[in-house]
Amino acid sequence: MDLEFSDDQELLRETLAGFLTDRAPVGDFVRPLLDDPRGTTAAVHSGLAALGLFGLLVPTSAGGSGAGMTDAGVVAEELGRALHPGPWIGTAVGAATVLSAFAAHERLPELAAGTWLPTLAVHEPGHRYSWAEPSTTAVHDGAGWRLSGAKRHALHGGAADAFIVAAGTPEGLGVFLVDANAPGATVTIEDSIDGTRTTARLDLAGAPADCLGTGVDAGAALAAGVDRVTVALVLDGVGAARAALDLARGYSLERHQFGRPVGSFQAVQHLLVDMLTDLELTRAGATYALWAADGDDATERHRAAALAKAQASHVLPRIGADALQVFAGIGFTWEHDIHLYFKRLVGVAHLYGDEDHHLDELATLVLDPTDSGGS
């Protein structure tokens, strides 16, 4: 296991960071798009697609680069650092993982090119973060499959062209592809503390759908997709936390009180050191989870993802809150960006499982080592 980033990965990070700084800065790009359902512009989206970011996890045979989750983690971290509000994780990580498991779905080249944006829709109202036993049902009416039920927290559902949905079938768990404009499908943007990333609710009332697979294969594909999205969200949070720490440290050197920079006071120094410690511990767990996500051991993949997310959900909001403390009153004003990072970190802490959920997952794995996820 090599936890060092390669030269190519560092070049990817540098290239993406430069693009986001020039083309999608927080003040001129992110703020005008707060709560926008699509979260991006045609120019920025096409620029990210031209960098090959949507095809990282797509096989080369389907027009992608066939890269691994470590490469995806580099991208997720930089997008989080820039508070990028546009679609990526749900499509380039979640949907790409699931669709690639089903014999290179015919639309994967469009996903890789960024011209078609499916996203995962697996969580349901009343089920918290469990997805393997959905209330959503799929019925075959002779002409095709029709789905009824509801999903929530679909990442960037307002920008999605289609949804990958988990539903119950007579053969067990099934994976289905539902067009966003299908009759009987209703997409509603959800209220969220984090305006830099929208999620959507999907209501299905006999909506037509394409069946990707059922049974064990369907469960395995979805479990891999959910674990990979979970880890990508952690890296997104690591990027946002790193930016929050950098902003707080910079402000502590600029702001003077009693004739001294506030960063010279021990109380402020303690906050900054605690933030750095929390950040590096979270980064270490996330880096290992990226490596495990590319392995063949589904149980270890799920364990590493749950461990990384439990740690992230515990400390990332605290990093954001400590950054606000460094800024004091100005950090709570709408005009300052630090509160946007805090909200991003709070959002990351709850998407795809909060701390309690993932601690329960870890306990389950200890008591039943054969459980490879799917709760």
C-alpha positions, 0 to 999 in steps of 0.5 A, a space after each residue: 500500500 502506497 499512501 503517497 500521491 504520484 506525480 501525475 496526481 499532484 499535477 492533477 491537483 495543481 491543474 484543478 486548483 488553478 482552474 477553480 481559482 481562475 474560473 470558479 472563485 468563491 466570491 464571483 462564482 460560488 456566491 451567485 450560485 448559492 441554492 441554484 439547482 444546477 450549481 454551475 454554469 455551462 462554461 465551468 462545467 464544460 471546463 471540468 469535463 474537458 479536464 476529464 474529471 467525469 470519466 476518472 472512474 469510467 473504464 477506458 473501453 467506455 471513454 473514461 480514463 480507468 483511474 482509481 479512487 485515489 485520483 477521485 479523492 484528489 479531485 474531491 478535495 480540491 472541489 471541496 476546498 473551492 466550495 464548488 457547488 456543481 455536480 460531480 460526486 453523485 455522477 462521477 463517483 456514485 453513478 460511474 461506479 454502479 453503471 460500470 458494474 453492469 457490463 459498461 452501460 451504453 451511456 457511460 461514454 456520455 457520463 465520461 464526457 460530462 454530457 449526461 449526469 445521472 446521480 445516486 438516489 438510494 436513501 429514503 424518508 423514514 429509513 435514515 441512512 439504510 438503503 438495502 431494504 428499500 420501501 420503494 417497489 418495482 413492478 413489471 407490467 409486461 411492457 417494462 418496470 415501473 417504480 413507486 416510492 420516494 428517495 431523498 438526499 440525491 446529490 445535485 438532484 436538481 442538475 441530474 438527467 437521471 437517477 440510479 434507484 434502489 427498489 424492491 423486486 420479487 427477485 430481491 433488491 434491484 437497481 434501476 435507472 429513472 429519467 428525471 423527466 419520466 412521467 410519474 417522477 417528481 424532483 424537489 430541491 430539499 432545504 439544506 443548511 449548505 447552500 453550496 451543495 443542493 440535494 433533491 427528493 425524488 418521488 416516484 408514482 409508477 414511473 417507468 425505469 430501466 432495470 440494471 440488475 437484481 439480486 446479489 450483483 445489484 446489492 454489491 454494485 450499490 454497496 460499492 457506489 455508496 462506500 465510494 461516495 461516502 469516502 469522496 464526501 470525506 475528501 470534499 470535507 477535508 478540502 473545505 476544512 483545509 481552506 477554513 484552517 488557512 483562512 483562520 490562520 491568515 486572519 489571526 496574523 492580520 487581525 491586531 488586538 492590544 497591539 499584537 496579532 491575535 494569532 500570538 495569543 495562546 488561546 487562538 494558537 490552541 484553536 489552530 493546533 486543534 484544527 490541524 490535528 483533527 484535519 490530519 487525522 481525518 485526512 489519514 483515515 480518508 487516504 486509507 479508505 481511498 486505497 481500500 475502495 479500489 481493492 477486492 475486499 468489500 468488507 475492508 472497503 466498507 470498514 474503511 469508509 465507515 471509519 473515515 466518515 465517523 471520524 469526519 462527521 465528528 470533527 469537521 463541523 468542529 473545525 468549521 466552528 473553531 474557524 468561526 471563533 478565530 474570526 470572532 464576530 466578522 465570521 458570522 456576517 453574510 459578507 465573509 466566506 468563512 460561514 460558507 465553509 462551516 455550512 459545507 462541513 456541517 452538510 458533509 457530516 450528515 450526508 451518507 451517514 452521520 457519526 452515530 450511523 457509521 459507528 453502528 456500522 463499525 460495531 456491526 462489522 466487529 460482531 459480524 465480520 462477514 457483513 460487507 455493508 448495505 445497511 
